[in-house]
Amino acid sequence: MTGGFTFDYTHGYDTSGNNPTTAWTTYNPPCYHPINYRETIRVAIDGVLTFYYAWDSPTGQLADLDSCFIGEKVDYPGAGPTYTYPNPPFDRSVPNPTIKGGSASGGAARDDQRRPPFVTPYVAALFTATQNYRYQCKKCMAPSEWVVLMGPLSIVRLVNQITPPTTWQYEITKSGLSSTYTLPTVATPTKEEYNGLAVIKYIFECQAVLKQIQGNATREYLQEHFERAEGFFVRTFTRYVFKKCPVVTVDVAFDVKADQDETLANFDSDIITDISEPFVVNNLSRN
């Protein structure tokens, strides 16, 4: 354990009544770590995998974990700093490694493995990413010190041709759960189609929607116009994309005191406490 501070814990006199004496000790504030990290829900549909995770505080109070960052680290093939999916059939580049997460004080997180955008002509492709869930507590751990809670987990993405010969299929597998999706004859739009004036238009439209959000608005209300971005996000902080233009993005903070039931998969009753201004992320990850 590092850090702490020194304070005077006794003050007295010697046997003669003179010469005040002082004893000193070093006090280190308690540092609590997340425990009992576990998967609570898993869903597979149309080439998309969704996992929910929960964890506990050793004190029973999740607020005691506020100094801990919890999240994912996903390593892709190669040395980085960017990994480009095989193109074709995919159309995506990601940071290598990809690191996401937030405060451990929320006690829960969701991890979406969405379908990437595809481009034609389709060809067979296969690659594996390696994911670790981990934490780091700034009160008592060095910045480079991380503890793995779960992992390594393999995330396998595959595109291959199935019968009839003109049909192509995408498959993703993680933690023994798989989901498939038949690729469309015409590939989904690439990120270039969302650039320029079209994006500016949608940013203004997104801002208009955000202005309508009033006090005590919930996650459920937000999700009428936005959907979760891909990847790992803790319950207290989630990145969303605008449904009409998925490169327009906002970061949203939540108060999770409304309920702590880990079986409530969507956490719909969480209260919005802060929303960023819209910004653009040129990495299309919409279903």
C-alpha positions as CSV (number, residue, x, y, z in Angstrom):
1,M,0.0,0.0,0.0
2,T,1.3,3.5,-0.9
3,G,0.5,7.0,0.2
4,G,-1.0,7.9,3.6
5,F,-0.1,10.7,6.0
6,T,1.5,11.1,9.4
7,F,-0.3,12.5,12.5
8,D,0.3,13.0,16.2
9,Y,-1.6,10.3,18.1
10,T,-0.3,10.9,21.7
11,H,0.9,13.9,23.6
12,G,2.1,13.7,27.2
13,Y,4.9,14.4,29.6
14,D,7.8,12.5,31.1
15,T,7.6,11.3,34.7
16,S,8.8,14.6,36.0
17,G,6.0,16.5,34.4
18,N,8.3,18.3,32.0
19,N,9.6,17.8,28.5
20,P,6.5,17.1,26.4
21,T,6.7,14.0,24.4
22,T,5.0,13.1,21.1
23,A,4.7,9.8,19.4
24,W,4.0,9.6,15.6
25,T,2.5,7.0,13.4
26,T,1.6,6.8,9.7
27,Y,-2.1,6.3,8.8
28,N,-3.0,4.8,5.4
29,P,-6.7,5.4,4.4
30,P,-8.4,2.1,3.7
31,C,-8.4,1.0,0.1
32,Y,-11.1,-1.4,-1.0
33,H,-11.0,-3.4,-4.1
34,P,-13.9,-4.9,-6.2
35,I,-14.6,-8.5,-5.4
36,N,-16.9,-11.3,-6.7
37,Y,-16.8,-10.1,-10.4
38,R,-19.3,-12.2,-12.2
39,E,-21.4,-12.6,-15.4
40,T,-25.1,-12.1,-14.7
41,I,-26.8,-12.1,-18.1
42,R,-25.8,-13.1,-21.6
43,V,-27.8,-12.5,-24.9
44,A,-27.0,-13.6,-28.4
45,I,-29.0,-12.4,-31.4
46,D,-28.3,-11.6,-35.1
47,G,-24.5,-11.5,-34.8
48,V,-24.5,-9.4,-31.6
49,L,-23.4,-10.6,-28.1
50,T,-24.3,-8.8,-25.0
51,F,-22.9,-9.6,-21.5
52,Y,-23.8,-8.1,-18.2
53,Y,-21.4,-8.1,-15.3
54,A,-21.6,-7.3,-11.6
55,W,-19.2,-7.0,-8.6
56,D,-19.3,-6.2,-4.9
57,S,-17.5,-4.1,-2.4
58,P,-15.9,-6.0,0.6
59,T,-17.6,-3.4,2.9
60,G,-21.0,-3.9,1.3
61,Q,-21.0,-0.3,0.2
62,L,-20.2,0.3,-3.5
63,A,-19.4,3.9,-2.8
64,D,-16.2,2.7,-1.1
65,L,-14.9,1.7,-4.6
66,D,-15.0,5.2,-5.9
67,S,-11.2,5.3,-6.3
68,C,-11.1,2.2,-8.5
69,F,-11.3,2.2,-12.2
70,I,-12.8,-1.0,-13.6
71,G,-12.9,-2.0,-17.3
72,E,-11.7,-4.0,-20.2
73,K,-8.5,-4.2,-22.1
74,V,-8.8,-5.9,-25.5
75,D,-5.7,-6.8,-27.4
76,Y,-5.8,-7.3,-31.2
77,P,-3.4,-9.1,-33.5
78,G,-0.2,-7.2,-34.2
79,A,1.7,-4.6,-32.3
80,G,-0.7,-1.7,-32.8
81,P,-1.4,1.2,-32.1
82,T,-4.3,0.5,-34.5
83,Y,-5.8,-2.7,-35.7
84,T,-7.7,-2.8,-39.0
85,Y,-10.1,-5.6,-39.4
86,P,-9.5,-7.6,-42.6
87,N,-10.9,-5.5,-45.4
88,P,-12.9,-6.8,-47.1
89,P,-15.2,-8.1,-45.7
90,F,-15.0,-5.8,-42.7
91,D,-14.7,-2.0,-42.6
92,R,-13.4,-1.0,-39.2
93,S,-10.2,0.1,-37.4
94,V,-9.8,0.2,-33.6
95,P,-7.2,1.2,-31.1
96,N,-4.8,-1.6,-30.2
97,P,-5.2,-2.3,-27.3
98,T,-8.7,-0.9,-26.7
99,I,-9.2,0.2,-23.1
100,K,-12.6,1.2,-21.7
101,G,-14.2,1.5,-18.3
102,G,-15.1,3.8,-15.5
103,S,-15.6,4.1,-11.7
104,A,-16.2,0.8,-9.9
105,S,-18.8,2.4,-7.6
106,G,-21.7,1.5,-9.9
107,G,-21.4,-2.2,-9.3
108,A,-22.4,-3.3,-12.8
109,A,-21.4,-3.0,-16.4
110,R,-22.6,-4.0,-19.9
111,D,-20.4,-5.2,-22.7
112,D,-21.8,-5.2,-26.2
113,Q,-20.0,-6.9,-29.1
114,R,-21.9,-5.5,-32.0
115,R,-21.8,-6.3,-35.7
116,P,-19.1,-4.3,-37.5
117,P,-19.8,-2.7,-40.8
118,F,-19.1,-4.9,-43.9
119,V,-18.0,-4.1,-47.4
120,T,-18.1,-6.1,-50.6
121,P,-16.8,-8.2,-52.2
122,Y,-17.2,-10.6,-49.3
123,V,-14.3,-12.9,-48.7
124,A,-13.5,-15.4,-45.9
125,A,-11.9,-13.9,-42.9
126,L,-11.1,-14.9,-39.3
127,F,-9.3,-13.1,-36.4
128,T,-9.3,-13.3,-32.6
129,A,-9.0,-10.6,-30.0
130,T,-8.1,-11.2,-26.4
131,Q,-10.1,-9.5,-23.6
132,N,-9.3,-9.0,-19.9
133,Y,-11.6,-7.4,-17.3
134,R,-9.4,-5.6,-14.7
135,Y,-9.2,-2.9,-12.1
136,Q,-6.8,-0.3,-10.8
137,C,-7.3,1.6,-7.5
138,K,-5.5,4.9,-7.4
139,K,-5.5,5.1,-3.6
140,C,-3.2,2.2,-3.1
141,M,-1.9,1.0,-6.5
142,A,0.7,2.3,-8.9
143,P,-0.6,3.7,-12.2
144,S,0.9,0.7,-14.0
145,E,-0.5,-1.9,-11.6
146,W,-3.6,-3.7,-12.7
147,V,-5.5,-6.8,-11.3
148,V,-7.3,-9.1,-13.8
149,L,-10.7,-10.0,-12.6
150,M,-11.7,-12.2,-15.5
151,G,-9.8,-13.4,-18.5
152,P,-8.2,-13.8,-20.9
153,L,-11.3,-14.3,-23.0
154,S,-11.1,-14.9,-26.7
155,I,-13.4,-12.9,-29.0
156,V,-13.5,-14.7,-32.4
157,R,-15.0,-13.1,-35.5
158,L,-15.5,-15.1,-38.6
159,V,-16.9,-14.5,-42.1
160,N,-17.4,-17.5,-44.4
161,Q,-19.5,-18.7,-47.3
162,I,-22.4,-21.0,-46.6
163,T,-24.9,-22.7,-48.9
164,P,-26.3,-21.5,-51.2
165,P,-22.9,-20.4,-52.6
166,T,-23.9,-16.8,-52.9
167,T,-24.7,-16.6,-49.1
168,W,-22.1,-15.2,-46.6
169,Q,-22.4,-15.4,-42.9
170,Y,-20.8,-13.6,-40.0
171,E,-20.2,-15.3,-36.7
172,I,-18.9,-14.1,-33.4
173,T,-18.0,-16.2,-30.3
174,K,-17.1,-15.3,-26.8
175,S,-17.2,-17.3,-23.5
176,G,-18.8,-20.2,-25.3
177,L,-21.6,-18.1,-26.7
178,S,-22.0,-17.6,-30.4
179,S,-24.3,-15.7,-32.7
180,T,-24.6,-15.6,-36.5
181,Y,-25.8,-13.1,-39.0
182,T,-26.4,-13.5,-42.8
183,L,-24.7,-10.7,-44.6
184,P,-26.9,-8.5,-46.8
185,T,-26.5,-8.6,-50.6
186,V,-25.6,-4.9,-50.4
187,A,-23.2,-4.0,-47.6
188,T,-24.0,-1.7,-44.8
189,P,-23.0,2.0,-45.2
190,T,-19.4,2.8,-44.5
191,K,-18.3,5.6,-42.2
192,E,-17.5,7.9,-45.2
193,E,-21.2,8.1,-46.0
194,Y,-21.7,9.9,-42.6
195,N,-19.1,12.6,-43.2
196,G,-19.4,16.2,-44.1
197,L,-22.6,18.3,-44.1
198,A,-24.8,15.3,-43.3
199,V,-23.0,14.8,-39.9
200,I,-23.3,18.6,-39.1
201,K,-27.1,18.3,-39.7
202,Y,-27.4,15.4,-37.4
203,I,-25.3,17.1,-34.7
204,F,-27.8,20.0,-34.6
205,E,-30.6,17.5,-34.5
206,C,-29.0,15.6,-31.7
207,Q,-28.5,18.9,-29.7
208,A,-32.2,19.6,-30.1
209,V,-33.1,16.2,-28.6
210,L,-30.7,16.8,-25.7
211,K,-32.3,20.1,-24.9
212,Q,-35.6,18.3,-24.3
213,I,-34.2,16.2,-21.5
214,Q,-35.4,17.5,-18.2
215,G,-34.4,16.9,-14.6
216,N,-34.7,13.3,-13.3
217,A,-34.9,11.9,-16.9
218,T,-34.0,8.2,-17.0
219,R,-31.9,6.0,-19.1
220,E,-35.1,4.6,-20.6
221,Y,-36.0,8.0,-21.9
222,L,-32.6,8.6,-23.4
223,Q,-32.8,5.3,-25.3
224,E,-35.7,6.5,-27.3
225,H,-33.2,8.4,-29.4
226,F,-29.8,6.8,-28.6
227,E,-28.3,3.4,-28.4
228,R,-25.3,2.1,-26.5
229,A,-22.0,2.3,-28.2
230,E,-20.1,-0.9,-28.6
231,G,-17.8,-2.2,-25.9
232,F,-17.6,-2.2,-22.1
233,F,-19.2,0.6,-20.1
234,V,-19.9,0.8,-16.4
235,R,-23.3,1.5,-15.1
236,T,-22.4,5.0,-13.9
237,F,-21.0,6.1,-17.3
238,T,-22.1,5.0,-20.8
239,R,-21.3,6.2,-24.3
240,Y,-24.3,6.4,-26.6
241,V,-24.6,7.0,-30.4
242,F,-27.4,8.9,-32.0
243,K,-29.7,6.4,-33.8
244,K,-30.2,8.5,-36.9
245,C,-26.4,8.9,-37.4
246,P,-24.2,6.5,-35.4
247,V,-21.0,8.5,-35.6
248,V,-22.7,11.3,-33.5
249,T,-21.8,10.4,-30.0
250,V,-22.5,11.5,-26.4
251,D,-21.1,10.5,-23.0
252,V,-23.7,10.2,-20.3
253,A,-23.3,9.9,-16.5
254,F,-25.9,8.3,-14.3
255,D,-27.0,8.1,-10.7
256,V,-27.6,4.3,-10.0
257,K,-29.2,4.6,-6.6
258,A,-32.6,4.1,-8.2
259,D,-32.1,0.3,-8.0
260,Q,-29.2,-2.1,-7.5
261,D,-30.9,-5.2,-8.8
262,E,-28.4,-6.8,-11.1
263,T,-31.1,-8.8,-12.9
264,L,-32.5,-5.6,-14.4
265,A,-30.6,-5.9,-17.6
266,N,-31.2,-2.4,-19.1
267,F,-31.0,-0.4,-15.8
268,D,-33.8,1.7,-17.2
269,S,-34.5,3.6,-14.0
270,D,-31.0,5.0,-13.7
271,I,-31.2,8.9,-13.5
272,I,-29.2,11.0,-16.0
273,T,-26.9,13.4,-14.1
274,D,-24.7,14.8,-17.0
275,I,-24.5,14.6,-20.8
276,S,-21.6,15.8,-22.9
277,E,-22.0,17.9,-26.0
278,P,-22.3,15.7,-29.2
279,F,-19.0,14.7,-30.8
280,V,-18.1,12.6,-33.8
281,V,-16.4,9.2,-33.6
282,N,-15.4,7.9,-37.0
283,N,-15.9,4.3,-36.2
284,L,-19.2,2.9,-37.3
285,S,-20.5,0.3,-34.9
286,R,-24.2,0.4,-35.3
287,N,-26.3,-2.8,-35.7
